[in-house]
Amino acid sequence: MPDTLPVYINRQERHSLEVPPSFETADSFVLAVTNHGEASRIHVHLDDGLPEIASIEDTNFYVEANATKEIPVSVHGTDHVFGKIKLVSGYGAVTRWVDVEVLEPDEDDAVEIDEELAKPQPRDEDESDEAAGTPLLGDSPVLPVASLGLLALLVAVGSAAVFESTVVAVGAVLVFCAVLVAGYLLAQQ
């Protein structure tokens, strides 16, 4: 459960605002705004170093009469930061500041990882052969490349025949030459 910063509105008189002078946390926390009177609005602003590592969803909140509104403050960083929260009620009539210190998280909460887990585990050769499997078209790339080359050649010749354009015919000749060069290079392997 996140830490809670209590805020009291309308407790002493209309628009009165009571907050603690300071607050410490190491993680995200909640502003628990308790309204002791008629419905009110409260404006919340993060100031100084706090906006660098924390955020709130909105800045203006409606708190119903005799109710508590929880306003989450998300802390994104792990740095040690000092900042302030500005709280305003009564449409600016009452302003209070809370000094906030965001501490670095305890290292006790960190998960320790054994160094042995970082080292790769040796595999049996039988196991690695099974894991690798057999390529779909064999070890040689000749068949897929030749198939794609013939397909490109058929498309080029078909286009030249259909469109009867010299530009398309020149393109078909270039595709044919490229297929021949690719076939020659594959034969050299």
Buried (B, 14 or more C-beta within 10 A) or exposed (E): EBBEBBBBBBEEEEBBBBBEEEBEBBBBBBBBBBBBBEEBBBBBBBEBBBEBBBBBEEEEBEBEEEEEBEBEBEBEEEEEBEBBBBBBBBEEEBEBBBBBBBEEEEEEEEEEEEEEEEEEEEEEEEEEEEEEEEEEEEEEEBEEBBEEBEEBBEEBBEBBEEEEEEEBBEBBEEBBEBBEEBBEEBEEE
